[in-house]
Amino acid sequence: MPEPLKVAVADDHYLVREGLRQLLELGGEVEVVAGVGTAVELLAAVRRERVDVVVTDIRMPPTHHLEGIEAAHRIRSEHPDVGVVVLSAHADAAYALELFREGTAGLAYLLKDRVGDRAELLRAVRATAAGDSVIDPMVVEAMLHSPRRREASSLARLSDREREVLEQMAAGRSNTAIGEALFLSVSAVEKHISAIFTKLGLVDERASHRRVAAVLAYLSDR
């Protein structure tokens, strides 16, 4: 069995921290090596411990604003091998866009409502540890039903079919599920996604990063 991933948990509520600890440590895949209540303590724990991933609340003392996101940016800058999963109570794409504004690698944005789904939480932990990215489908779903929309030059270059595929991607669907929804073969879906990446200028990043970046481009256009 491989060594467990070492995780630091940050939330200003003790019961939430302990709940996350117990949830993460079930099964032995994760070892929680630090539990803290502020962003300052979190940064110190990352510097002190050999941490693979951080799981942090988006709002913590002293201002209860965006301390978790600010800490995520610091951690990724100072410790690029450490993944960060940010937990939020808000299905607002603005927070996700702020988290991913300097890049998507090693970052995840999940809603707290979904933390009870241990498999989803572990998927985000594993993904960020590997340098990949995750954005909560519920955040995407909220934006898909937003009445606001404007046309951006990059997205305006997409064909109607490519926009349909991108909308399906933004809903968190796999290539197979997209094909089933749009009555396309998987190879056709892959060709459309490749065209989307090219038109959005996402040709130089890893596929997982490009997928999240394309979704973020879609969200920022809502």
Beta strands, then each sheet from edge to edge (+ up, - down):
strand 1: 5-10
strand 2: 30-36
strand 3: 53-57
strand 4: 83-88
strand 5: 107-111
strand 6: 134-135
sheet 1: 2+ 1+ 3+ 4+ 5+ 6+
end
